[in-house]
Amino acid sequence: MDTGEVQKYLSSLNLPQYRQKQIIKNYFSGRYLSFLEMTDLPKDLRLDLEKNFSLLSVSESKLVTDTDTQKSLLTLKDNLAIESVLMDYGDWLTACLSSQVGCPLNCAFCATGKMGFKRNLTAEEMLDQILYWNHKIFPKYIGRLVFMGMGEPFLNWDNLLATLKIIKENLNIGSRKISISTAGLIPKIYEFTDLNTEINLAISLHAPDQETRQKIMPITLKYQFTDLIKSLNYYTAHTRRQLFLEYALIDDINDSQDHLNKLINLLKSNRLFYLNLIPLNPVKGGLNPSSNLNLFADTLEKNHLNFSLRRSLGQSSNSACGQLIVGN
Ligand code: SF4
């Protein structure tokens, strides 16, 4: 909900301060989907608030579950829809949040890109994905957040920063438990670095050179590979923090010996670069996963490089990275 609007309304009713605080606290607790469920409020007030506001700006239209993930199709107030994913890594629960309806960047391996771009999500819509999941898993709660769902978060910069501020002030999720993934908007990488937060940064790299990357990520035509690496070195030099490079291995695209050699050189060039090697998640009509995954992993291991072979959750429910799409 828009807490500012609701607070203004509550003030106009001359409700005591403690009531206002109680309602805001209830909202952030993630225990409620509607005001009607807040039985610690007088009934008239519950009915009045429900008539005038929606507690959450997202509502579940469909839920798909498999062993370790849940994917929800969430409808927004203007009837557009997004997907949001909950991943169970055993020790912690992670919510993968969408930042846009669709995405304008059209990466070749990504289902979201095929939807085109509809609009940015508001801070409220990003936040409410977390509260929606907290309600679903109560009394457990989301321990980690990744902005890796639909959309490019750095293209929704102002709302992203507003969301992070609200999370910091109202939810018990520390900055180090939050990761933002970008396809490589270089000016925003510099701006993000200068913010000096402890939020993790991940780059959808997916290729170790300009030529390969521009085939699968059109953004590379605007932001050149060498300039991207320069911005990543700026990030690690200023933050002294590890930087995560995502690399989905795609058959006959980025999986040759030459690609592997270039990747090794890149990782050796900066010991704060950490590679997440990912099996490509198949997308209808899309590219194919490479069979060289083990060869890449073994060679990186022999070279004592920082990497992990990432377990990809949610493939069977189409909720893994690059598989989120609405209207399919
Ligand atoms: S991978 Fe990310 S940046 Fe690329 S099209 Fe998909 S959502 Fe957009």
Boltz pocket constraint, residues with backbone or C-beta under 6 A from the ligand:
constraints:
  - pocket:
      binder: B
      contacts: [[A, 102], [A, 103], [A, 104], [A, 105], [A, 106], [A, 107], [A, 110], [A, 111], [A, 112], [A, 113], [A, 114], [A, 149], [A, 150], [A, 151], [A, 152], [A, 183], [A, 204], [A, 322]]
      max_distance: 6.0
